[in-house]
Amino acid sequence: MPSVLDQYEARAEAARKGFAEHPAVLELGSPQTDARLFLQWHYRYCLHGVHVTRDMQRVIETAGARSRDAGHDSVGEGLIKHARGETGHDRLMVDDARSTAALLGGKGGVVLDTEDILANTPALSSAARYNALFERLSGGTEPVCTVAALYEMEQLSAGFAVDLVVNCKRTMGDDASRFTFLDEHVVVDVGHIALDRRMLETALTDRPPLLDAMVEAGTEVLASYAEFVGECLELARADLAADPAR
């Protein structure tokens, strides 16, 4: 009989396939994607990504502390350690939004009121969905299931995020200071995959009945993130379509 981790991996494949085949993911990861549209998307992704990243350290720390209190000692400590790595990611998004705005005008893009959007625009519905998942996991009856959502997101750093960085370099040049958030995830988060996998294995081995909840968490995080990526792409399209100079 397959191990409980192997069962998780098998059942997670449908959600991973769904993410990989999402139209926005396919378009943004393609080396043939329109450079102007990709740059506008990156601008929107950073502008609205602050809402996706701002509370992650807090919710993961909460999940870790509550998991530890529930008897998942090593997983709880691992989540708390993971949370520390989330520090400042919202600031990277802010910096990248400003850097991209500085490039847009010269590359045929549409520069919006960057500071007003960063300060006053509420979270996109997709970002709210993503955040609600982590709030629900960290504050729910089984906070240890947060590890499944993190595991699925970290794996994107070895795939989708790599493709995005390639397109960042194609459209913005090799200076990674213009896309620090994505570049850091490719460089740093790949090393977290093995750690998250071990935490997932430990949690599932200790509590096999959590398998369904873990699969649900992993499925929802991929679906909500694909929706966020897609919502940013549609906003970018609308920006360009409304540009009178086009």
Secondary structure, DSSP 8 states (H G I E B T S, - for coil): ---HHHHHHHHHHHHHHHHHT-HHHHHHH-TTS-HHHHHHHHHHHHHHHHHHHTTHHHHHHHHHHHHHHTT-HHHHHHHHHHHHTTTTHHHHHHHHHHHHHHHHGGGT-----HHHHHHH----HHHHHHHHHHHHHHHSS-GGGHHHHHHHHHHHTTTHHHHHHHHHHHHH-S-GGGSHHHHHHHHHGGGGHHHHHHHHHHHHHH-GGGHHHHHHHHHHHHHHHHHHHHHHHHHHHHHHHT-TT-
